[in-house]
Amino acid sequence: MPRLLLPEYAVLLSKALSCFSFPTVTLDFHSKGERHHEDMRGVEACIGAALRCDDVADVRDGLSDVLFWGYARQGRRDFRVRNFQERMQSVDGQQRLAMFQEFVRSRRETCTAQRLLALRKLRLPEFGQVSFATKILMFLDPENHPVLDLKIARTARGCEFPPLRGLTIHASIPITIANAACYERWACWCRDIAARVNRASGSPCQGLRAVDVERALFALADSERTDDACRLLKGPQGYVSVVLSSR
């Protein structure tokens, strides 16, 4: 499969991103009903602000909203949210929320892989696997942190995508040192592609972030447009991935 010229690549990426249709909802914790947002930027702003709050109850609700949004297309959503809320009201849960607040404030970890491994150490219920842990990282910093879930991982494996080579996949994606390194390469690739397309003359995409590149690929994988997903994962013609040297 030949690589696309950068202008063609940018058009395909733009069209794929426009097809991303995940529900733009969060939970109103007062009325217990869905709060609908105009777009994903609204969801990001709502959840991101809650995750950074000084009030531990707001942080708990922000994490619950990551679950509410992430499971929006699945029937187990309400159970997952309710279970998390109940567990976080215990003494142990309150301690873990305080540790999460310190995690958000400190940013001691110098690389993406270390951030993911540090998040694992918190042992937050419902966030022990790569898919939902990277959703937290995404809501904290969508510019630099895409999500890595099973749909993306399986599509990337079928396309023989080098940055995720060696990723261990079971029924979910465990957070291991090796998988954290894969996630770092994935995040770096998404950032690199976003920057390259943003700089392209006449590009239909402007202001792309790492998460936007991931969402374009998710939309293609979700609609089983595997050939187009593979075209994007190859990068544009002449592209040399900046992450291959870190393998």
Helices and strands as residue ranges (DSSP letters): H 6-18, E 25-27, E 34-36, H 40-51, H 56-70, H 77-88, H 91-106, H 112-121, H 130-140, H 150-158, G 162-164, H 177-199, H 210-222, H 226-234, G 244-246
